[in-house]
Every structure is written in structure tokens, then in C-alpha cells.
Amino acid sequence: MSEKISKDSIIYDVVQKHPQAVKVFFEQGLHCVGCGMALMETVEAGCAAHGIDAELVVKRINEEIAKEKKAEKKKK
């Protein structure tokens, strides 16, 4: 998986690589990040099943990833 996630990213993979994504999923109303479907469901499919805007979720997660990378660079 690349650093930047997309609507085609698998929810489980996103959460494993970027734990801060859980906060974003929860804020947007997608609470099934730990369910069995998260193992094989894309961000887009999960959002569609819950009536959530996948573009917004992806944008917010990528913002959180960028913030974390920026903070890590400042530490060095």
C-alpha cells in the first residue's frame, strides 16, 4: 500500500499502517473498522454501505497521515 490512501484501499490495511485513521473513520461515522468486513472491504465500499462520503474520508485520512509525517520530520 502506498503512503497515500485511496477509495480502493482496504479498510483493514489502512488501519494497520495508519492507526490515526481510526479517529477519522469514527469522526465520519464509520465504526466498523474492527469488523470482519474491514478485512476485505474498500474504503469506498464501507462508506457507501453507511451513506458516508468516501472522498471526504480519504481526504481527512491523508491529511492526518501528512500531519504525522510532518511531526516526525520535526523530531529529527
ABEGO torsion letter per residue (X at the ends): XBABBBAABBAAAAAAABAAAAAAAAAAGBAAAABAAAAABBAAAAAAAAGBBAAAAAAAAAAAAAAAAAAAAAAX
